[in-house]
């Protein structure tokens, strides 16, 4: 039995600390390179966040091409029985995006470290500068479209009573005051709840304990299909994990996000 059996999607530093030696663990750090070099959780592999994105205009947040994605997971030593624990140093945007990537490759054994590196350091837990050696065994992946809402899918679903579009951008972006694409504003009917508002700064950026009630009051409810996005599906990596952690049965990420929607000439927009 896995050492991580029966743990929820979101785990605390103490739960990870007692399992760092588990043979099935692949620990992934998506902090910036300087932070990783300064010190990271023992055994963690550093993943450059750029490798989790396609990186091509107008929608850099789309899924990477298969070959580089397979190379990334090969370096991590990916295998069917692996359990991933993922974290970053910003509260969970990049870590959440990596959780979405795991869904894309059909791997369901994973956990999100609540508060990430900041929570780990807040409990004075050990850090190291030692880096694990990359693996070299080839990996063959099959990608699933199920965790992702495409632009055309989302347009076809606009106005559906069972759809909640969670816009994780800032309020100024949502209102169209801050322009980050050819056109500004938001997807019609989208609900704006900025990603960091879901974190508790007093608890080292852990997910706030009243998040279920907050989302319920906004109309982002478990009876709906939740499609979350931001500009490039980094910030909405966090909101994707939040919805999944709450047990919402239908959660998708619009990976194209506003960089795609706002740069297309004919997508409907509200301001």
N, C-alpha and C positions, 0 to 999 in steps of 0.2 A: 504493500500500500504506500502511496505517495505520502511524504512528510507534510504535504500541503493539503491533503484530503480534508474535506469538510470546512475549509476556510472560505470566507466570502471573497468576492472580487476585490474589495478594498481591504487591505491589511495594514496593521500598525507596525512601527519599527520593531517592537518587542517580538512580534510574531515572525518577522523576517530574521531577526538576530539569532533566534534559537534554531533556525533552519539553514544557516549559511553553508553548512557542510553537506547538505542534502545532495545526493548524487544526481538527481533529476533537475536541479536548479540551474537555470540560465538567467543570470542577473544582468540587466541592461540599464546603463546610465546614458541618458540623453541630455545631460548638462552640456554647457559649452566646453570647448577643449581645455581652456585655461583652468576652469574649475575642476575638471576631471584630473588634470595633471597635478593640481594642488593637493588633492585628496579626495578619494571616493570610497564607497562601501567595499569592503574586501571581497574580491572575486568578481567585481562588476566589469563587464565589457563596455567600452565606450562606443557608442554609435553616433556618428555625425548626423545630426538631424536632417541635413540636406539629402542624405541617402534614403530618407523615408518619403521623398517627394519626387515627382517626375521632373520638376524644375524647368518646365518650358512654358513660355507665354502662349496664350493668355491665362492659362490655368495651371500654374506650377504645383498646386496642391494635389493633382491627380496621382493615382497609383503609379509607382515607378514601372519601367519596363521589366519584363519577366527576368531577363538575364542578370541585370545588376541586382535585382531583388533576391534571386537565388544565390548570387555571390555573397550578399550581406548575410543571409541566414546560414550559408555554409560556414562562414567565418565564426559565427556564434555557436556552431556545433548543433544546429537544429536537428531534432529527431522527434518521432511521434509521441514519445513518453515524456518529453521535456516539460517542465513547469517554468514558465517565465515569471519573473518579478521585474517590474519596470518602474523607473523613477526618473525625475529630472530635478533641476534646481529652481524651477519657476512655479511650482504648485501643480503641474500636471498637464500642460498643453502638449508638449512633445511626447510625454509618456502616454497620454491618452491617444494620441495619433498612432503610436506604435501598437497599442492595444487594438485599435481599428485595423492596422495592418495584419495583426495576428488573426483577426476575424476574416480578413480578405483571403488569407492563405488557408483558412479552415482549421486553425489550431486554437482549441478552446481551453487549454490548460494555462491560465495566466492570472496574475494578480497585479494590482496597482498599489504602490506604496503611498499611503495617505500622508500628504504633506511632503513627500519626496525627500530629497537630501536635507532640506531645511528642518524637517521634523526629526530626521535621524540625528543631525547635529544638535538639535535642541535638546535631545536626551543624552548628549555627550557620549554618543556611541563611537566606536573606533572607525578611523579612516586609514587608508593606505595609499601609497603612490605606486605600488606594484601593479603591473598590468598582466592579465592572463594572455597567453599566447593564442592567436587565432587558429581555428581548426581549418582543415583542408579537404575534408570529405565532401564531395559534390552533393548538392541538395536539389531535388526536383519538386517543384511546387505546382499546385493547381490553384488558380485564382478564382474566387467566388465574387459574383456581382451583388450578392444579397445584402452585404453591409453598406452598400453605397447607393445613393440616389444620384442619378445623372440629371443633367439639365432638362432633358426632354421628359424624363420621368416626373420631375418636380412640376414642370409646366402642365403636364397632363393631370396632376393631382391638385392643382391650385383650386381653392374653394371647397374642397371636400370637407365635410363636417368632422371626419375622423382624422384630420391632419393637423399637426402642430409644428410649425416651422420655428425652430429656436435659433434666433440670430444672436450669436455670442460676441458681436462686435461692440464697440463703444456707442453710447447714445448719439454722439455727434456724427458718427458714420451712418448709423441707422436713419437719422433725420436728414441725411444728405448734406450736412454742413461741412463735414470733412470728406474730401473727394479722393478716393483711392483707386478709381477706375475711370473709364471714359464717361460713364454716367454714375450719378450718385443717388442714394436713397436706399430702399429695401424691397425685398420680395413681397408682393401683395399678401397681406394677412400674417406676415411674420411677427413673432413676439420677441421683443428685445429684452434679454437679460444678460448683461455683460459678464464674461466668464469669471473675472476675479471677484465679482460680487457673490459667487458661489463658494468662495474660500473664506476661512476664518483666520485673519492675520494674527489674532491673539493666540491661536493654537498652531502656529507655524504652518499656515497655509493648508491645513487639513480642510476637507469638505465640511462646510458648516452643518451643524447637527439638525437645523430646521429646514434643510433644503427641500425636503418633500412637501412641507407645508407652503413654502414660498412658490414652488413650481405649480402646486395645485391652485394657488390664488391667481396665478397668471394664466391658467388655462393649459399649461403643459402637463397633461394628465396621462396616466397609464392606459386609459382606454383608447388613446389616439396613437397613430403612427407619428413618432417624433423624428423629424429630419433637422439636424443641426448643422450650422455652417458659421464661418466667419469670413475672413478675406482669402486665406489659403488653406483652411482646415488645419491650423495649428491650435489656435485658441479653442476651437470647437472640438479638439481632441479631448480636452477636459470635460466639456459638456456632454460629449458622447459617452464617456465613462460614467459620469454622474447618472445619466438616465439609465444606463445598463445596471449600475450598482443598486438603483432603486427598484430594479426588477421590471422595468418597463418592457413589455414583450416585443414591441416593434420599434426598433431604433435604427436609423440610418444616418450616415454622414453625407452631406453634399460636398464632396471633395473639391469640386470645381470652385465652389464658394463664390464670394462676390467678385473675385478676380476674373471669373468666367462670366457670371451673370451680368455684371456691370459693364463688361467690355463687348458684349454682344449688342447688335443694333436694334433687335426687335423683342427682347425679353421685357415683360411688363414690370414696371417699377412704380412704387409709391414713395412719397416724400412727406 
